[in-house]
Amino acid sequence: MSDPTRPADLSPAPDGTEPALEQVGEELAESMDAGGMGRAGGLANALVEQGAIGDAIGGWRGMIDSAAPSAVFLVAFTVTGRQLSASVWAAVVAGALIAGWRLLRRQPLQQVLGGFVGVAFCAWLASRTGRAEDFYLPGLLWNVLYAVVLAGSAVVGHPLVGYLVGALTGDLKGWRGRPRLRRAYLLATWLLAAMFVLRLVVQVPLYLAGWVEALGAARLAMGIPLYAGTVLLCYTIVQRARHADALTGASAAE
């Protein structure tokens, strides 16, 4: 069983590729704006004990990449006088440029295509329905999904954050027998679920009212800033619990 106080290895692989944890963080961002949330694996990357939260997540630049098409859509929609066609094409072009840039960075093809397909689907849906607000509908649905999954895991006593961190530290279930860690992972899971619920509480009424500009602004404001704050809080809770649990274990060993 691995040492819970030992930081995960983030050093580059011998072939120069990105570390596994950084790739997980990058994958997190793929669907964060265009698709709603991003894969939960990137969260675990942030929660693994590191010297700084920014270093713990290799996906901050990926989050920015994923937020850019949504920002471009909102700006184009406003500047062109609510022209849907021009706005969706602007978002797709932005997504294609980002995909090309990521290819130049030699990121895995799955990550590159995942981000672009998410943007393209949002653009297709809005064009298909003729409703600009539908560009943001997939994101709302992803928020519903992740809120239900996270809250459900907490309700049944198997907080998802615990398994995410355990998978990356090489101790998938060992935390379940440690009350302090279990409580910390439970709290962190509820905090993340609350973040997604808060997004829905604010954004669903804007979607139903057809207030596209307000919805787009809310999506941007409640994207990276809200996510970063929530992850930082979860990171602090988990870090303190891991340190306290390690000290308790060391005292018992003596």
N, C-alpha and C positions, 0 to 999 in steps of 0.2 A: 504494500500500500504506500502511496506516495506521501511525502511530507506536505501537509497543508500550508506550511509557511513558505515553501520553496516557490519562487516565481517561475511561471512557465517560461520555457525557452523561446525567445523571439528572434534568435540570431538567424541570419540568412542561411539557406541551404547551401551545400557545397557547389551546386550548379548555378548559384546566383539568383534562384527564384525567390519569391517572397516567402516568408515564414508561413506555416500553416495557419497560425492564429490571425495573421494579418489578412490572409485570404478569406478567412471566415468573416472578419470585420468588413472587408470589401463587399462580400456577398450580402451582408446585412442590408446595405444601402440600396440594393438593386430596385426593390419595390417600395422603398420608404415613402416616396412622394408620388411617383407615377402609379405605383401599385398599392400604396397605402402604408405598409409598415416595413418591411424588410425581414429577412430570415432571423429567427430568434438566436441563431448561433453567434451572431455578432455581439449580442448582448453579453453572452458568456465571456467573450473576449475582453469586454470592458470590466467584468467582475473578477477576472483572474487577478490576483494581487500583483501589481506592478508599481514602479516608482511614480508614475504620473498617469492620469486617466487618458491623456491624449496619446501617450505611447502605447497604452494598453489596447486601444482600438486602432487597428490599421485602416479602418474604414471611414475615417473622417473625410478624406478626400473623395471617397466613394459616395458619401452622403451628399456632398456638394454636387458631384456629378449628377446624381439622381434628382436633386432639387432644381437643377438648372432648366430642364425642359418645362417644368411646371411654371417656373418664373417667366420663361420666355412666352409661354402661352398666355399668361395673365397680362404681360406687358403688351403683346401683340393685340390681344382682344381689346384692351383699353385704347391703344394708339390708333387702331384701325376703325374705331367706332363700332365695336362689337361685331366685327366680321369673323364669323366662325371658320370659314374655309382657310383664310389667311392665317388665322391663329393656330389651327391644328397643323398646318404645313410648317409653320415656324417652329412648333414644338418638335415635330418629326425631324426637321433638319438639325435642330439643336441636339436631339438624341443621336442622330447619325454622326454628327461631328464628334460628340463625346465618345461614341463607340469606336470611331476611327482612332481617336487619341488613346483610348485604352488598349487598342490593338497594338499601337506603337509602343506602349508600355509593356507589351508582351504579357498581358493578363490572360488568364484562361478564357477560351472561347465561350464557355458556358456563362461566365460572368458578363462578358461583353454583350452576348446575344440576349441574356436575361434582362438586362437594363433596357436595351433598345426595344425588345418585344413588348415590354410593359408600357413604354411610351407610345408605341405604335398602336397597341390595343386601345388605350385611352383615347387616342386621336380618332381611331376608326369608330369607336362607340359614339363619340360626340357627333361625328359626321353622319353616322347612320341614323341617329335619332333626331338630328337637327337641333339638339339642346346643348348649349355650351357647358352647362353645369354637369352634364354627363361625363365630361372629361375627368371629373373628380370622383365619379361614382365607384369605380373599382377600388380606389383608396378607402372610401368609406366602408365598403364591404370587407376589405382586409382588416380594418380596425375592429369591426364587429367580430370577425373570426378570431383574432388574437386576444381580444378582451374575453371572449367566451372560453378559449383554450386556457389562458392564464388563470382566470378566476376559477374555472372548473378544476384545474390541477390543485389549486390552493384549497378548495372546498373539500376535496377527497383526501387531503393530507399528503399529496405528492407534488409539492411546489416545483414548477418547471425550472425555475432558476437553479435549484439545487442540482438537478440532473445536468443542466447545461454547464455549470461550473465543475461538477464532478467529472463530466466527460473530458474536459480539458485539463484537469489536474490528475487524471489517471485513477480517480477514486469515485466511481460512479454512484455508489450507494452507501459508502462508509459514513457520510454525514447524517444518515437517517438515525443512527444510534447515538448521535451527539445532540442533545437538546438545544444547546446554544446555537449551533449551526442551523439546525432545523428551523428554529424560530426566525433566524435572520433570513434564510431563504424564503420562508413563508411570507415575511413582511415585504421583502423585495419583490416577490411575485405579485402580491396585492397592489403594490405601488405601480408596477407596470400595467396591470389591468386597469387601475384607476386612470392612468395616463390615456389609454385608448378610449375609455368611457368618456373622459373629459373632452377629447377630440370630437366624439360623436355628439355630445350634448351641445357643443358650440356649432359644429359644422352641418349637422343634419337639418336644423331649421333653415340655415342659409341655402342649403341645396333645395329644399322643398319650396322655398320662396323664390328660387331662381335668381338669387343675388350673386351672380358669378364673380364679380370683382371682390365682393366681401368674402366669398367662399375661398377664392384663390389666395387672398391675403391671409385669411385664417389658416389655410393649409401651410403656407410658408412660415407663419409665426409659430404654429404649433407643430412644425416639423422638427428641424434640427435643434432650435433653442429649447423647446420643451423636452425633446428626447434627451439632449445632453444633460439638462438639469436632473431629469429623472434617473438617468444612468449614473450620474455622479453621486446622487443620494443613495442609490442601491449599492454602488461600489463602496461607499463609506460604511454602510451598514454591514456588508459582507466582510470587508477588510477587518473591521473591529472584531467581529465575531470569530473570524479565523485566527486572529492574533490571540484573543482571549482563550480560545479553545486550545491553541498550541501551548500557551503558558500553563493551562490546567493540566494538559497531558504531560508536560515536562515535570511539573511538581509531583504528579502522581508517580512518575517513573523513578523519581528520587526517593 
